[in-house]
Amino acid sequence: MAGSGTAHLRAPEEVLLRVENLVVEFPVGRGRKVSAVSNVSFDVANGETLGLVGESGCGKSTTGKAIMQLPRPTRGSVRLDGTEMTAVSGSDLRKLRPRMQMIFQDPISSLNPRRTVSQIVGEPLAIWKRGDAAQRTSKVEEVLSAVGVDPVAAGERKPHEFSGGQCQRISIARAVITDPQLIICDEPVSALDVSVQAQILNLLEDMKARYGLTLVFIAHDLAVVKNVSDRVAVMYLGKMCEIGPPDDLYAHPAHPYTEALLAAIPLPDPRADPSSIRHLDGELPSPIDPPSGCRFRTRCPRAQDICASAEPQMQRVGDDHYVACHFPLETPVAEPGVH
């Protein structure tokens, strides 16, 4: 899997967000560094939802924060509607902030506990001096009503008085209040009960249609991602391995890692045999010292000698379906893999 390349990128004028060769590294002392994101490239068209999936530690959330310039990427390009985000700073970057917002994984800790709901949601309007006091109040009431929160009953209450699902609704209201073009959803339902997850997912779909939003939806649950995404990208250990339409990617995964992730989705069938599920062997490599060539080769049943010496590049395997693998699934392998 883990590879590089930009063959899957569309023309710049066709997309709202274009991320190219993104690199995010963190120093860990003694001259060493963690390669959290390594040469990741993808794009998102206007009005589209890109699902970004992978197991914990693969770099999904770091990628989302790097798009927001929090933190600034080590190298690479992030272009939002033609503006190179990595080339601006200070007041120029601050002026671009309302155009992109983020919904965080933990809804309760992402809200200021000392402020009321009306103050939390209305603060962006006050910071950017949009409208007068009456107009701001009207906008806050409109957005709170849109996310299913009663502005009269909830407006003067504080976050600790609400459940996790209600706090996430408030977080969504805060994110859309500035009329952004792009919202990064960093695992927005993983901390919620299953019944509440469905409500929040439906709400995000409604808000996307109502406000014309473009979303990057980060999650580790492939079953959730399939229902909300127009395209799905799979990451492993800081690298992009596969990207394509959800129906095609889920029905015909081209990468062994994607196949393993799909096999791990629980089946609501008491007759299913758990022992028949294919599990990945081996341990997740350290991002401080990742394997050479393909980063997935140490756990891949199809690995060959070339996988250790050459990093796979993105190649087309279907209509808008790309994979970074020397031996994609349904491609014959001459002999048992050599790790």
ZADO-1210 file (C-alpha; in nm, 4 decimals, padded with zeros to 6 digits):
<atoms>
<atom x="00.0000" y="00.0000" z="00.0000" code="MET" pos="1"/>
<atom x="00.1734" y="00.2902" z="00.1426" code="ALA" pos="2"/>
<atom x="00.2898" y="00.4899" z="-00.1502" code="GLY" pos="3"/>
<atom x="00.3040" y="00.8286" z="-00.3181" code="SER" pos="4"/>
<atom x="00.2151" y="00.9863" z="-00.6482" code="GLY" pos="5"/>
<atom x="-00.0369" y="01.2344" z="-00.7856" code="THR" pos="6"/>
<atom x="-00.1977" y="01.0379" z="-01.0708" code="ALA" pos="7"/>
<atom x="-00.5313" y="01.0517" z="-00.8884" code="HIS" pos="8"/>
<atom x="-00.5416" y="01.4317" z="-00.8630" code="LEU" pos="9"/>
<atom x="-00.7862" y="01.6216" z="-01.0789" code="ARG" pos="10"/>
<atom x="-00.7229" y="01.9529" z="-01.2568" code="ALA" pos="11"/>
<atom x="-00.6829" y="02.2445" z="-01.0099" code="PRO" pos="12"/>
<atom x="-00.9762" y="02.4350" z="-01.1581" code="GLU" pos="13"/>
<atom x="-01.2090" y="02.1374" z="-01.0892" code="GLU" pos="14"/>
<atom x="-01.1537" y="02.1245" z="-00.7117" code="VAL" pos="15"/>
<atom x="-01.1980" y="02.3427" z="-00.4045" code="LEU" pos="16"/>
<atom x="-00.9199" y="02.1833" z="-00.1990" code="LEU" pos="17"/>
<atom x="-00.5992" y="02.0386" z="-00.3414" code="ARG" pos="18"/>
<atom x="-00.3405" y="01.8813" z="-00.1105" code="VAL" pos="19"/>
<atom x="-00.0168" y="01.7777" z="-00.2801" code="GLU" pos="20"/>
<atom x="00.2859" y="01.5973" z="-00.1336" code="ASN" pos="21"/>
<atom x="00.1901" y="01.6949" z="00.2219" code="LEU" pos="22"/>
<atom x="00.4558" y="01.6180" z="00.4848" code="VAL" pos="23"/>
<atom x="00.4160" y="01.6642" z="00.8614" code="VAL" pos="24"/>
<atom x="00.7044" y="01.5712" z="01.0910" code="GLU" pos="25"/>
<atom x="00.7473" y="01.6076" z="01.4666" code="PHE" pos="26"/>
<atom x="01.0852" y="01.6022" z="01.6465" code="PRO" pos="27"/>
<atom x="01.1153" y="01.3424" z="01.9232" code="VAL" pos="28"/>
<atom x="01.4671" y="01.4220" z="02.0475" code="GLY" pos="29"/>
<atom x="01.8209" y="01.3062" z="01.9670" code="ARG" pos="30"/>
<atom x="01.7829" y="01.4175" z="01.6064" code="GLY" pos="31"/>
<atom x="01.4962" y="01.1780" z="01.5402" code="ARG" pos="32"/>
<atom x="01.1519" y="01.2644" z="01.4062" code="LYS" pos="33"/>
<atom x="00.8100" y="01.1105" z="01.3623" code="VAL" pos="34"/>
<atom x="00.6863" y="01.1072" z="01.0034" code="SER" pos="35"/>
<atom x="00.3186" y="01.1523" z="01.0836" code="ALA" pos="36"/>
<atom x="00.2229" y="01.2361" z="00.7224" code="VAL" pos="37"/>
<atom x="00.4505" y="01.1558" z="00.4266" code="SER" pos="38"/>
<atom x="00.3812" y="01.2814" z="00.0741" code="ASN" pos="39"/>
<atom x="00.0027" y="01.2583" z="00.0969" code="VAL" pos="40"/>
<atom x="-00.1950" y="01.3979" z="-00.1974" code="SER" pos="41"/>
<atom x="-00.5692" y="01.4284" z="-00.2562" code="PHE" pos="42"/>
<atom x="-00.8316" y="01.6780" z="-00.3675" code="ASP" pos="43"/>
<atom x="-01.1939" y="01.7593" z="-00.2886" code="VAL" pos="44"/>
<atom x="-01.4373" y="01.9109" z="-00.5378" code="ALA" pos="45"/>
<atom x="-01.6798" y="02.1836" z="-00.4396" code="ASN" pos="46"/>
<atom x="-01.9796" y="02.0307" z="-00.2595" code="GLY" pos="47"/>
<atom x="-01.8102" y="01.6934" z="-00.2261" code="GLU" pos="48"/>
<atom x="-01.7449" y="01.4848" z="00.0876" code="THR" pos="49"/>
<atom x="-01.4116" y="01.3034" z="00.1080" code="LEU" pos="50"/>
<atom x="-01.3954" y="01.0251" z="00.3651" code="GLY" pos="51"/>
<atom x="-01.0466" y="00.9807" z="00.5126" code="LEU" pos="52"/>
<atom x="-01.0081" y="00.6452" z="00.6881" code="VAL" pos="53"/>
<atom x="-00.7435" y="00.4245" z="00.8478" code="GLY" pos="54"/>
<atom x="-00.6511" y="00.2731" z="01.1814" code="GLU" pos="55"/>
<atom x="-00.5449" y="00.4824" z="01.4799" code="SER" pos="56"/>
<atom x="-00.2067" y="00.6474" z="01.4292" code="GLY" pos="57"/>
<atom x="-00.2171" y="00.6514" z="01.0486" code="CYS" pos="58"/>
<atom x="-00.2086" y="01.0323" z="01.0315" code="GLY" pos="59"/>
<atom x="-00.5730" y="01.1142" z="00.9497" code="LYS" pos="60"/>
<atom x="-00.6249" y="01.3798" z="01.2157" code="SER" pos="61"/>
<atom x="-00.2785" y="01.5270" z="01.1589" code="THR" pos="62"/>
<atom x="-00.3634" y="01.5629" z="00.7905" code="THR" pos="63"/>
<atom x="-00.6855" y="01.7459" z="00.8765" code="GLY" pos="64"/>
<atom x="-00.5103" y="01.9821" z="01.1154" code="LYS" pos="65"/>
<atom x="-00.2320" y="02.0469" z="00.8621" code="ALA" pos="66"/>
<atom x="-00.4966" y="02.1553" z="00.6108" code="ILE" pos="67"/>
<atom x="-00.6132" y="02.4057" z="00.8722" code="MET" pos="68"/>
<atom x="-00.2467" y="02.5072" z="00.9233" code="GLN" pos="69"/>
<atom x="-00.2643" y="02.3787" z="01.2832" code="LEU" pos="70"/>
<atom x="00.0183" y="02.2822" z="01.2811" code="PRO" pos="71"/>
<atom x="00.1765" y="02.4179" z="00.9664" code="ARG" pos="72"/>
<atom x="00.2929" y="02.1296" z="00.7439" code="PRO" pos="73"/>
<atom x="00.6647" y="02.0628" z="00.7194" code="THR" pos="74"/>
<atom x="00.6484" y="02.0539" z="00.3393" code="ARG" pos="75"/>
<atom x="00.3918" y="02.0303" z="00.0643" code="GLY" pos="76"/>
<atom x="00.1088" y="02.2313" z="-00.0840" code="SER" pos="77"/>
<atom x="-00.2417" y="02.3055" z="00.0465" code="VAL" pos="78"/>
<atom x="-00.4523" y="02.5108" z="-00.1934" code="ARG" pos="79"/>
<atom x="-00.8023" y="02.6286" z="-00.0967" code="LEU" pos="80"/>
<atom x="-00.9970" y="02.7727" z="-00.3881" code="ASP" pos="81"/>
<atom x="-00.6700" y="02.8618" z="-00.5600" code="GLY" pos="82"/>
<atom x="-00.5037" y="03.0182" z="-00.2541" code="THR" pos="83"/>
<atom x="-00.1812" y="02.8553" z="-00.1357" code="GLU" pos="84"/>
<atom x="-00.2381" y="02.8247" z="00.2396" code="MET" pos="85"/>
<atom x="00.1250" y="02.7410" z="00.3210" code="THR" pos="86"/>
<atom x="00.2448" y="03.0675" z="00.1648" code="ALA" pos="87"/>
<atom x="00.0373" y="03.3014" z="00.3827" code="VAL" pos="88"/>
<atom x="00.0793" y="03.3856" z="00.7489" code="SER" pos="89"/>
<atom x="-00.0116" y="03.6417" z="01.0110" code="GLY" pos="90"/>
<atom x="-00.3073" y="03.8652" z="00.9309" code="SER" pos="91"/>
<atom x="-00.3394" y="03.7241" z="00.5772" code="ASP" pos="92"/>
<atom x="-00.3852" y="03.3716" z="00.7130" code="LEU" pos="93"/>
<atom x="-00.6242" y="03.4981" z="00.9793" code="ARG" pos="94"/>
<atom x="-00.8468" y="03.6516" z="00.7103" code="LYS" pos="95"/>
<atom x="-00.8774" y="03.3089" z="00.5463" code="LEU" pos="96"/>
<atom x="-00.9847" y="03.1348" z="00.8687" code="ARG" pos="97"/>
<atom x="-01.3618" y="03.1937" z="00.8281" code="PRO" pos="98"/>
<atom x="-01.3502" y="03.0068" z="00.4964" code="ARG" pos="99"/>
<atom x="-01.2513" y="02.6793" z="00.6661" code="MET" pos="100"/>
<atom x="-01.3686" y="02.5430" z="00.9979" code="GLN" pos="101"/>
<atom x="-01.3221" y="02.2276" z="01.2032" code="MET" pos="102"/>
<atom x="-01.5496" y="01.9985" z="01.4041" code="ILE" pos="103"/>
<atom x="-01.3487" y="01.8202" z="01.6720" code="PHE" pos="104"/>
<atom x="-01.3691" y="01.4645" z="01.8001" code="GLN" pos="105"/>
<atom x="-01.4526" y="01.5506" z="02.1625" code="ASP" pos="106"/>
<atom x="-01.7495" y="01.7889" z="02.1481" code="PRO" pos="107"/>
<atom x="-01.7530" y="01.8770" z="02.5181" code="ILE" pos="108"/>
<atom x="-01.3867" y="01.9746" z="02.5579" code="SER" pos="109"/>
<atom x="-01.3956" y="02.1735" z="02.2314" code="SER" pos="110"/>
<atom x="-01.6474" y="02.4186" z="02.3812" code="LEU" pos="111"/>
<atom x="-01.5524" y="02.6957" z="02.6250" code="ASN" pos="112"/>
<atom x="-01.7007" y="02.5897" z="02.9622" code="PRO" pos="113"/>
<atom x="-01.7214" y="02.9507" z="03.0843" code="ARG" pos="114"/>
<atom x="-01.9404" y="03.0783" z="02.8013" code="ARG" pos="115"/>
<atom x="-02.3057" y="03.0258" z="02.7223" code="THR" pos="116"/>
<atom x="-02.4208" y="02.8524" z="02.4058" code="VAL" pos="117"/>
<atom x="-02.5263" y="03.1813" z="02.2456" code="SER" pos="118"/>
<atom x="-02.1840" y="03.3340" z="02.3223" code="GLN" pos="119"/>
<atom x="-01.9976" y="03.0282" z="02.1855" code="ILE" pos="120"/>
<atom x="-02.1883" y="03.0198" z="01.8574" code="VAL" pos="121"/>
<atom x="-02.2002" y="03.3972" z="01.8153" code="GLY" pos="122"/>
<atom x="-01.8367" y="03.4698" z="01.8998" code="GLU" pos="123"/>
<atom x="-01.7078" y="03.4266" z="01.5401" code="PRO" pos="124"/>
<atom x="-01.9562" y="03.6874" z="01.4204" code="LEU" pos="125"/>
<atom x="-01.8425" y="03.9299" z="01.6902" code="ALA" pos="126"/>
<atom x="-01.4735" y="03.8710" z="01.6106" code="ILE" pos="127"/>
<atom x="-01.5284" y="03.9428" z="01.2418" code="TRP" pos="128"/>
<atom x="-01.7764" y="04.2263" z="01.3136" code="LYS" pos="129"/>
<atom x="-02.0468" y="04.0788" z="01.0925" code="ARG" pos="130"/>
<atom x="-02.3697" y="04.2734" z="01.1282" code="GLY" pos="131"/>
<atom x="-02.4983" y="04.4572" z="01.4321" code="ASP" pos="132"/>
<atom x="-02.6017" y="04.2986" z="01.7615" code="ALA" pos="133"/>
<atom x="-02.9568" y="04.2275" z="01.6465" code="ALA" pos="134"/>
<atom x="-02.8393" y="04.0655" z="01.3229" code="GLN" pos="135"/>
<atom x="-02.5885" y="03.8491" z="01.5099" code="ARG" pos="136"/>
<atom x="-02.8538" y="03.7347" z="01.7542" code="THR" pos="137"/>
<atom x="-03.0856" y="03.6480" z="01.4671" code="SER" pos="138"/>
<atom x="-02.8102" y="03.4527" z="01.2905" code="LYS" pos="139"/>
<atom x="-02.7255" y="03.2568" z="01.6056" code="VAL" pos="140"/>
<atom x="-03.0907" y="03.1660" z="01.6577" code="GLU" pos="141"/>
<atom x="-03.1221" y="03.0595" z="01.2929" code="GLU" pos="142"/>
<atom x="-02.8171" y="02.8306" z="01.3040" code="VAL" pos="143"/>
<atom x="-02.9030" y="02.6779" z="01.6432" code="LEU" pos="144"/>
<atom x="-03.2514" y="02.5983" z="01.5170" code="SER" pos="145"/>
<atom x="-03.1000" y="02.4435" z="01.2035" code="ALA" pos="146"/>
<atom x="-02.8925" y="02.1982" z="01.4112" code="VAL" pos="147"/>
<atom x="-03.1865" y="02.1041" z="01.6316" code="GLY" pos="148"/>
<atom x="-03.1061" y="02.3117" z="01.9419" code="VAL" pos="149"/>
<atom x="-03.3756" y="02.5378" z="02.0879" code="ASP" pos="150"/>
<atom x="-03.2095" y="02.8838" z="02.1018" code="PRO" pos="151"/>
<atom x="-03.4504" y="03.0051" z="02.3715" code="VAL" pos="152"/>
<atom x="-03.4094" y="02.7078" z="02.6072" code="ALA" pos="153"/>
<atom x="-03.0380" y="02.6518" z="02.5425" code="ALA" pos="154"/>
<atom x="-02.9007" y="02.9966" z="02.4642" code="GLY" pos="155"/>
<atom x="-02.8123" y="03.0983" z="02.8213" code="GLU" pos="156"/>
<atom x="-02.6949" y="02.7568" z="02.9369" code="ARG" pos="157"/>
<atom x="-02.3348" y="02.6309" z="02.9406" code="LYS" pos="158"/>
<atom x="-02.1813" y="02.3221" z="02.7743" code="PRO" pos="159"/>
<atom x="-02.1680" y="02.1066" z="03.0881" code="HIS" pos="160"/>
<atom x="-02.5482" y="02.1122" z="03.0986" code="GLU" pos="161"/>
<atom x="-02.5750" y="01.9213" z="02.7693" code="PHE" pos="162"/>
<atom x="-02.5120" y="01.5661" z="02.6511" code="SER" pos="163"/>
<atom x="-02.2313" y="01.4776" z="02.4108" code="GLY" pos="164"/>
<atom x="-02.4688" y="01.4683" z="02.1139" code="GLY" pos="165"/>
<atom x="-02.6127" y="01.8094" z="02.1979" code="GLN" pos="166"/>
<atom x="-02.2627" y="01.9540" z="02.2403" code="CYS" pos="167"/>
<atom x="-02.1701" y="01.8206" z="01.8960" code="GLN" pos="168"/>
<atom x="-02.4747" y="01.9941" z="01.7496" code="ARG" pos="169"/>
<atom x="-02.3549" y="02.3173" z="01.9112" code="ILE" pos="170"/>
<atom x="-02.0063" y="02.2579" z="01.7668" code="SER" pos="171"/>
<atom x="-02.1570" y="02.2154" z="01.4204" code="ILE" pos="172"/>
<atom x="-02.3511" y="02.5398" z="01.4644" code="ALA" pos="173"/>
<atom x="-02.0310" y="02.7198" z="01.5598" code="ARG" pos="174"/>
<atom x="-01.8549" y="02.5780" z="01.2536" code="ALA" pos="175"/>
<atom x="-02.1174" y="02.6920" z="01.0008" code="VAL" pos="176"/>
<atom x="-02.1903" y="03.0338" z="01.1530" code="ILE" pos="177"/>
<atom x="-01.9223" y="03.2045" z="00.9383" code="THR" pos="178"/>
<atom x="-02.0541" y="03.0457" z="00.6134" code="ASP" pos="179"/>
<atom x="-01.7322" y="02.8514" z="00.5421" code="PRO" pos="180"/>
<atom x="-01.6473" y="02.6797" z="00.2156" code="GLN" pos="181"/>
<atom x="-01.4765" y="02.3811" z="00.3801" code="LEU" pos="182"/>
<atom x="-01.5289" y="02.1962" z="00.7081" code="ILE" pos="183"/>
<atom x="-01.2867" y="01.9365" z="00.8444" code="ILE" pos="184"/>
<atom x="-01.4842" y="01.6801" z="01.0483" code="CYS" pos="185"/>
<atom x="-01.2284" y="01.5113" z="01.2740" code="ASP" pos="186"/>
<atom x="-01.4043" y="01.1925" z="01.3868" code="GLU" pos="187"/>
<atom x="-01.7159" y="01.3882" z="01.4850" code="PRO" pos="188"/>
<atom x="-01.9192" y="01.0820" z="01.5907" code="VAL" pos="189"/>
<atom x="-01.6618" y="00.8445" z="01.7402" code="SER" pos="190"/>
<atom x="-01.7225" y="00.9709" z="02.0972" code="ALA" pos="191"/>
<atom x="-02.1013" y="00.9387" z="02.0707" code="LEU" pos="192"/>
<atom x="-02.3493" y="00.6582" z="02.1272" code="ASP" pos="193"/>
<atom x="-02.4494" y="00.4626" z="01.8180" code="VAL" pos="194"/>
<atom x="-02.8039" y="00.6007" z="01.8181" code="SER" pos="195"/>
<atom x="-02.6716" y="00.9562" z="01.8450" code="VAL" pos="196"/>
<atom x="-02.4147" y="00.8926" z="01.5708" code="GLN" pos="197"/>
<atom x="-02.6928" y="00.8407" z="01.3158" code="ALA" pos="198"/>
<atom x="-02.8567" y="01.1680" z="01.4184" code="GLN" pos="199"/>
<atom x="-02.5328" y="01.3649" z="01.3816" code="ILE" pos="200"/>
<atom x="-02.4536" y="01.2046" z="01.0449" code="LEU" pos="201"/>
<atom x="-02.7995" y="01.2942" z="00.9144" code="ASN" pos="202"/>
<atom x="-02.7545" y="01.6458" z="01.0518" code="LEU" pos="203"/>
<atom x="-02.4235" y="01.6884" z="00.8699" code="LEU" pos="204"/>
<atom x="-02.5881" y="01.5799" z="00.5450" code="GLU" pos="205"/>
<atom x="-02.8695" y="01.8304" z="00.5995" code="ASP" pos="206"/>
<atom x="-02.6274" y="02.1135" z="00.6821" code="MET" pos="207"/>
<atom x="-02.4140" y="02.0292" z="00.3810" code="LYS" pos="208"/>
<atom x="-02.7142" y="02.0671" z="00.1507" code="ALA" pos="209"/>
<atom x="-02.8522" y="02.3736" z="00.3288" code="ARG" pos="210"/>
<atom x="-02.5275" y="02.5741" z="00.3419" code="TYR" pos="211"/>
<atom x="-02.3464" y="02.4339" z="00.0355" code="GLY" pos="212"/>
<atom x="-02.0614" y="02.2858" z="00.2364" code="LEU" pos="213"/>
<atom x="-01.7609" y="02.0822" z="00.1279" code="THR" pos="214"/>
<atom x="-01.6497" y="01.8245" z="00.3853" code="LEU" pos="215"/>
<atom x="-01.3427" y="01.6193" z="00.4726" code="VAL" pos="216"/>
<atom x="-01.4831" y="01.3472" z="00.6985" code="PHE" pos="217"/>
<atom x="-01.2155" y="01.1748" z="00.9077" code="ILE" pos="218"/>
<atom x="-01.3032" y="00.8446" z="01.0753" code="ALA" pos="219"/>
<atom x="-01.1775" y="00.4954" z="01.1466" code="HIS" pos="220"/>
<atom x="-01.5192" y="00.3338" z="01.0980" code="ASP" pos="221"/>
<atom x="-01.5535" y="00.2374" z="00.7316" code="LEU" pos="222"/>
<atom x="-01.9226" y="00.1563" z="00.7702" code="ALA" pos="223"/>
<atom x="-01.9903" y="00.5156" z="00.8763" code="VAL" pos="224"/>
<atom x="-01.7715" y="00.6687" z="00.6072" code="VAL" pos="225"/>
<atom x="-01.9401" y="00.4829" z="00.3222" code="LYS" pos="226"/>
<atom x="-02.2778" y="00.6389" z="00.3992" code="ASN" pos="227"/>
<atom x="-02.1599" y="01.0011" z="00.3953" code="VAL" pos="228"/>
<atom x="-01.8773" y="01.0123" z="00.1380" code="SER" pos="229"/>
<atom x="-01.8593" y="01.0809" z="-00.2346" code="ASP" pos="230"/>
<atom x="-01.4991" y="00.9521" z="-00.2392" code="ARG" pos="231"/>
<atom x="-01.3040" y="00.7504" z="00.0171" code="VAL" pos="232"/>
<atom x="-00.9282" y="00.7696" z="00.0779" code="ALA" pos="233"/>
<atom x="-00.7458" y="00.5065" z="00.2854" code="VAL" pos="234"/>
<atom x="-00.4295" y="00.5895" z="00.4833" code="MET" pos="235"/>
<atom x="-00.1705" y="00.3696" z="00.6520" code="TYR" pos="236"/>
<atom x="00.1265" y="00.4901" z="00.8578" code="LEU" pos="237"/>
<atom x="00.1262" y="00.8399" z="00.7108" code="GLY" pos="238"/>
<atom x="00.0791" y="00.7311" z="00.3489" code="LYS" pos="239"/>
<atom x="-00.2109" y="00.7215" z="00.1078" code="MET" pos="240"/>
<atom x="-00.2819" y="00.3734" z="-00.0246" code="CYS" pos="241"/>
<atom x="-00.6132" y="00.3813" z="-00.2092" code="GLU" pos="242"/>
<atom x="-00.8800" y="00.6295" z="-00.3162" code="ILE" pos="243"/>
<atom x="-01.2023" y="00.5910" z="-00.5093" code="GLY" pos="244"/>
<atom x="-01.5826" y="00.6027" z="-00.5076" code="PRO" pos="245"/>
<atom x="-01.7226" y="00.4267" z="-00.1985" code="PRO" pos="246"/>
<atom x="-01.9348" y="00.1690" z="-00.3842" code="ASP" pos="247"/>
<atom x="-01.6438" y="00.0598" z="-00.6032" code="ASP" pos="248"/>
<atom x="-01.3833" y="00.0705" z="-00.3262" code="LEU" pos="249"/>
<atom x="-01.5970" y="-00.1295" z="-00.0825" code="TYR" pos="250"/>
<atom x="-01.7084" y="-00.3860" z="-00.3421" code="ALA" pos="251"/>
<atom x="-01.3701" y="-00.4235" z="-00.5113" code="HIS" pos="252"/>
<atom x="-01.0839" y="-00.3129" z="-00.2822" code="PRO" pos="253"/>
<atom x="-00.7574" y="-00.3036" z="-00.4740" code="ALA" pos="254"/>
<atom x="-00.5208" y="-00.2910" z="-00.1777" code="HIS" pos="255"/>
<atom x="-00.4655" y="-00.5688" z="00.0797" code="PRO" pos="256"/>
<atom x="-00.4879" y="-00.3179" z="00.3645" code="TYR" pos="257"/>
<atom x="-00.8252" y="-00.1873" z="00.2444" code="THR" pos="258"/>
<atom x="-00.9463" y="-00.5467" z="00.2182" code="GLU" pos="259"/>
<atom x="-00.8374" y="-00.6113" z="00.5778" code="ALA" pos="260"/>
<atom x="-01.0158" y="-00.2990" z="00.7030" code="LEU" pos="261"/>
<atom x="-01.3368" y="-00.3988" z="00.5263" code="LEU" pos="262"/>
<atom x="-01.3136" y="-00.7504" z="00.6671" code="ALA" pos="263"/>
<atom x="-01.3016" y="-00.6031" z="01.0177" code="ALA" pos="264"/>
<atom x="-01.6435" y="-00.4371" z="00.9851" code="ILE" pos="265"/>
<atom x="-01.8765" y="-00.6251" z="01.2237" code="PRO" pos="266"/>
<atom x="-02.1538" y="-00.8195" z="01.0525" code="LEU" pos="267"/>
<atom x="-02.5001" y="-00.8064" z="01.2151" code="PRO" pos="268"/>
<atom x="-02.5394" y="-01.1803" z="01.1578" code="ASP" pos="269"/>
<atom x="-02.5325" y="-01.4246" z="01.4514" code="PRO" pos="270"/>
<atom x="-02.4569" y="-01.7068" z="01.2073" code="ARG" pos="271"/>
<atom x="-02.1333" y="-01.5435" z="01.0881" code="ALA" pos="272"/>
<atom x="-01.8174" y="-01.7325" z="01.1789" code="ASP" pos="273"/>
<atom x="-01.5649" y="-01.4955" z="01.3476" code="PRO" pos="274"/>
<atom x="-01.2789" y="-01.7358" z="01.2730" code="SER" pos="275"/>
<atom x="-01.3327" y="-01.6822" z="00.8987" code="SER" pos="276"/>
<atom x="-01.2356" y="-01.3144" z="00.9220" code="ILE" pos="277"/>
<atom x="-00.8897" y="-01.2419" z="00.7811" code="ARG" pos="278"/>
<atom x="-00.6775" y="-01.0532" z="01.0316" code="HIS" pos="279"/>
<atom x="-00.3566" y="-00.8630" z="00.9693" code="LEU" pos="280"/>
<atom x="-00.0418" y="-01.0280" z="01.0984" code="ASP" pos="281"/>
<atom x="00.2455" y="-00.8490" z="01.2677" code="GLY" pos="282"/>
<atom x="00.2692" y="-00.5250" z="01.4601" code="GLU" pos="283"/>
<atom x="00.2213" y="-00.1725" z="01.3303" code="LEU" pos="284"/>
<atom x="00.5711" y="-00.0380" z="01.2463" code="PRO" pos="285"/>
<atom x="00.7090" y="00.2656" z="01.4253" code="SER" pos="286"/>
<atom x="00.6594" y="00.5977" z="01.2416" code="PRO" pos="287"/>
<atom x="01.0029" y="00.6979" z="01.3728" code="ILE" pos="288"/>
<atom x="01.1661" y="00.4229" z="01.1646" code="ASP" pos="289"/>
<atom x="00.9147" y="00.3119" z="00.8992" code="PRO" pos="290"/>
<atom x="00.9911" y="00.0204" z="00.6631" code="PRO" pos="291"/>
<atom x="01.1662" y="00.0930" z="00.3360" code="SER" pos="292"/>
<atom x="00.9741" y="00.0836" z="00.0111" code="GLY" pos="293"/>
<atom x="00.6111" y="00.0048" z="00.0834" code="CYS" pos="294"/>
<atom x="00.5335" y="00.0732" z="00.4485" code="ARG" pos="295"/>
<atom x="00.2697" y="-00.2021" z="00.4521" code="PHE" pos="296"/>
<atom x="00.5020" y="-00.4771" z="00.3284" code="ARG" pos="297"/>
<atom x="00.5858" y="-00.6096" z="00.6785" code="THR" pos="298"/>
<atom x="00.2201" y="-00.7089" z="00.7241" code="ARG" pos="299"/>
<atom x="00.1226" y="-00.7795" z="00.3641" code="CYS" pos="300"/>
<atom x="00.0594" y="-01.1385" z="00.2465" code="PRO" pos="301"/>
<atom x="00.1427" y="-01.0392" z="-00.1125" code="ARG" pos="302"/>
<atom x="00.4759" y="-00.8664" z="-00.0459" code="ALA" pos="303"/>
<atom x="00.7687" y="-00.9397" z="-00.2811" code="GLN" pos="304"/>
<atom x="01.1309" y="-00.8243" z="-00.2998" code="ASP" pos="305"/>
<atom x="01.0384" y="-00.5129" z="-00.4981" code="ILE" pos="306"/>
<atom x="00.8128" y="-00.3976" z="-00.2130" code="CYS" pos="307"/>
<atom x="01.1204" y="-00.3499" z="00.0094" code="ALA" pos="308"/>
<atom x="01.3205" y="-00.1555" z="-00.2471" code="SER" pos="309"/>
<atom x="01.0692" y="00.0597" z="-00.4363" code="ALA" pos="310"/>
<atom x="00.7841" y="00.2715" z="-00.3053" code="GLU" pos="311"/>
<atom x="00.4625" y="00.2055" z="-00.5026" code="PRO" pos="312"/>
<atom x="00.3056" y="00.4935" z="-00.6904" code="GLN" pos="313"/>
<atom x="-00.0610" y="00.5665" z="-00.7431" code="MET" pos="314"/>
<atom x="-00.2013" y="00.3805" z="-01.0449" code="GLN" pos="315"/>
<atom x="-00.5499" y="00.3649" z="-01.1907" code="ARG" pos="316"/>
<atom x="-00.7427" y="00.0405" z="-01.1430" code="VAL" pos="317"/>
<atom x="-01.0949" y="00.1590" z="-01.2246" code="GLY" pos="318"/>
<atom x="-01.3152" y="00.4569" z="-01.2965" code="ASP" pos="319"/>
<atom x="-01.1765" y="00.7239" z="-01.0579" code="ASP" pos="320"/>
<atom x="-01.0288" y="00.4360" z="-00.8519" code="HIS" pos="321"/>
<atom x="-00.6551" y="00.4473" z="-00.7742" code="TYR" pos="322"/>
<atom x="-00.4223" y="00.2349" z="-00.5617" code="VAL" pos="323"/>
<atom x="-00.0573" y="00.2555" z="-00.4541" code="ALA" pos="324"/>
<atom x="00.0472" y="-00.1095" z="-00.4627" code="CYS" pos="325"/>
<atom x="00.2922" y="-00.3173" z="-00.6701" code="HIS" pos="326"/>
<atom x="00.0530" y="-00.6128" z="-00.6647" code="PHE" pos="327"/>
<atom x="-00.3082" y="-00.4924" z="-00.6429" code="PRO" pos="328"/>
<atom x="-00.5758" y="-00.7449" z="-00.5542" code="LEU" pos="329"/>
<atom x="-00.6975" y="-00.9609" z="-00.8456" code="GLU" pos="330"/>
<atom x="-00.3461" y="-00.9296" z="-00.9891" code="THR" pos="331"/>
<atom x="-00.1585" y="-01.2644" z="-00.9875" code="PRO" pos="332"/>
<atom x="00.1548" y="-01.2968" z="-00.7734" code="VAL" pos="333"/>
<atom x="00.4146" y="-01.5401" z="-00.9014" code="ALA" pos="334"/>
<atom x="00.5198" y="-01.6919" z="-00.5696" code="GLU" pos="335"/>
<atom x="00.4567" y="-01.6572" z="-00.1963" code="PRO" pos="336"/>
<atom x="00.5522" y="-01.3168" z="-00.0641" code="GLY" pos="337"/>
<atom x="00.9012" y="-01.2408" z="00.0547" code="VAL" pos="338"/>
<atom x="00.8886" y="-00.9926" z="00.3458" code="HIS" pos="339"/>
</atoms>
